[in-house]
Amino acid sequence: MAELFEIPLTAGAQSFPITLGEDDFQISIIYRDAVGGGWFLDIERIDGSDGLYGLPMIPGNDLFAQHEYKNFGHLYVLFDNSEREHPTYDDMGQSIRLVWSEEPWQETTTSNG
């Protein structure tokens, strides 16, 4: 059974280093207030050797699914506000949760560490 790690988020756009599994990354999250906009994520290995940029943070999807060959694991956006389909700027750090797992999410448990 895979274990999930919840990435701590704060309000608003943000950028921070984080260790996921055995790898160190820099994550940047920005909001684009435009048609087709919303929250977007960039993730890059700290050593600059590889990265993924401009990933739309669509709730319920594995953001890394199309990029499994990069061995970044699996990253999921969970949205706790059932009143709306898409997160707004004010939802970051409140209703948006970002969860990482080494394996695809199937019958997983959540961990904060």
C-alpha positions as CSV (number, residue, x, y, z in Angstrom):
1,M,0.0,0.0,0.0
2,A,1.4,3.4,-1.0
3,E,1.7,6.1,1.6
4,L,0.8,9.7,0.8
5,F,2.7,12.8,2.0
6,E,0.8,16.0,2.2
7,I,2.9,19.0,1.1
8,P,2.3,22.0,3.4
9,L,0.9,25.0,1.5
10,T,0.4,28.6,2.6
11,A,-1.9,31.3,1.2
12,G,-1.2,32.8,-2.2
13,A,1.6,32.2,-4.7
14,Q,4.6,30.4,-3.2
15,S,8.0,28.9,-3.9
16,F,9.8,26.5,-1.6
17,P,12.4,23.6,-1.5
18,I,11.1,20.2,-0.5
19,T,12.4,16.6,-0.3
20,L,10.0,14.0,-1.9
21,G,11.1,10.5,-1.4
22,E,14.9,10.6,-1.9
23,D,15.0,13.6,-4.2
24,D,15.2,17.4,-3.5
25,F,13.0,19.7,-5.5
26,Q,12.1,23.4,-5.8
27,I,8.3,23.9,-6.2
28,S,6.8,27.1,-7.4
29,I,3.0,27.7,-7.5
30,I,1.4,30.7,-9.3
31,Y,-2.1,31.9,-10.1
32,R,-3.1,33.1,-13.5
33,D,-6.2,35.2,-13.4
34,A,-7.4,34.7,-17.0
35,V,-9.8,32.6,-19.1
36,G,-8.4,29.0,-18.8
37,G,-6.3,30.2,-15.9
38,G,-6.1,29.1,-12.3
39,W,-3.2,27.6,-10.2
40,F,-0.1,26.3,-12.0
41,L,2.9,24.4,-10.7
42,D,6.5,24.2,-11.6
43,I,8.8,21.6,-10.1
44,E,12.5,21.3,-10.7
45,R,15.2,19.1,-9.2
46,I,17.4,21.2,-6.9
47,D,20.5,20.4,-9.0
48,G,18.7,21.8,-12.1
49,S,19.0,18.5,-14.0
50,D,15.2,18.1,-14.7
51,G,11.9,19.8,-14.3
52,L,8.3,20.1,-15.2
53,Y,6.8,23.6,-15.8
54,G,3.3,25.1,-16.1
55,L,1.4,22.1,-14.9
56,P,-2.3,23.1,-14.3
57,M,-3.3,22.1,-10.8
58,I,-6.5,20.3,-11.7
59,P,-8.1,18.6,-8.7
60,G,-8.4,14.9,-8.7
61,N,-5.7,14.2,-11.2
62,D,-2.1,12.9,-11.0
63,L,-0.2,16.0,-12.2
64,F,2.8,13.8,-13.1
65,A,0.9,11.0,-14.9
66,Q,2.1,12.0,-18.3
67,H,5.7,12.3,-17.1
68,E,6.3,9.0,-15.3
69,Y,9.6,8.6,-17.2
70,K,11.1,11.5,-15.1
71,N,10.6,9.5,-11.9
72,F,9.2,12.4,-9.9
73,G,6.6,10.2,-8.3
74,H,2.9,11.0,-8.3
75,L,1.3,14.4,-7.3
76,Y,-2.4,14.9,-6.6
77,V,-4.4,18.1,-6.0
78,L,-7.3,17.7,-3.6
79,F,-10.0,20.4,-3.4
80,D,-12.0,20.5,-0.2
81,N,-14.7,23.0,-1.4
82,S,-17.5,21.0,-2.9
83,E,-19.5,24.2,-3.7
84,R,-17.2,25.0,-6.7
85,E,-15.6,22.9,-9.4
86,H,-12.4,25.0,-9.8
87,P,-10.2,26.6,-7.0
88,T,-9.9,30.3,-6.8
89,Y,-7.0,32.4,-5.7
90,D,-8.3,32.5,-2.1
91,D,-8.5,28.7,-1.9
92,M,-4.7,28.3,-1.8
93,G,-3.6,27.2,1.7
94,Q,-7.3,26.8,2.7
95,S,-9.2,24.3,0.5
96,I,-6.4,23.1,-1.8
97,R,-4.3,20.2,-0.7
98,L,-1.3,18.9,-2.5
99,V,-0.4,15.2,-1.9
100,W,2.6,13.2,-3.2
101,S,3.2,9.5,-3.4
102,E,6.0,7.3,-4.8
103,E,3.4,5.0,-6.3
104,P,0.1,5.7,-8.1
105,W,-2.7,6.5,-5.6
106,Q,-4.6,3.3,-4.9
107,E,-5.9,2.5,-1.5
108,T,-3.5,4.9,0.1
109,T,-3.2,6.4,3.5
110,T,-2.3,10.1,4.3
111,S,0.8,11.0,6.3
112,N,2.1,14.4,7.4
113,G,5.8,13.6,7.5
